[in-house]
Amino acid sequence: MESLAVGRVIGEVVDVFSPSVSMNVTYDSNKQVLNGHELMPSIITAKPRVEIGVLTLFNIFFALIPIEDYYRPDAPSPSDPYFREHLHWMVTDIPGTTGASFGREIVGYESPNPVIGIHRYVFILFKQRGRETVNPPASRDHFNTRRFSEENGLGLPVAAVYFNAQRERASRRR
């Protein structure tokens, strides 16, 4: 939790919550997402493997909502920060103790492609009220995690993890 607060995920993207589920996010290059670490765009082009662990097996479903969160909470302006969040992927109806591959992808994976500055990519996991209770958003752009959670009755997250990425110079690519 402390690293989510230090990284300003708590406060800028989601409200304070108590993590109650373990979530492991790993890209094909065996790069695990760890809070605050930087990952190069060249190794995060394909959708990651997301594993969820809970103790209860029956009738628990989760929604995974990875967003790109610009470090400027006022983009493009403080009075209208509509560029704040961008939805990169959405998987719902993920059964407990499985992973995102067992869920229903309602918004396809969009590979991160930061152009200018440092971008924060946040994987947020919510517990659903039941199966097929989450509706897809109207758009990836102008996404707002808090508003989406409220509209779909998701409440506070049960897990979150984030990484940073920035545009690679040609000499940094692997």
Summary of the structure (lengths in Angstrom):
residues: 174
radius of gyration: 15.4
end to end distance: 31.7
largest distance: 49.3
contacts: 504
relative contact order: 0.25
helix: 14%
strand: 34%
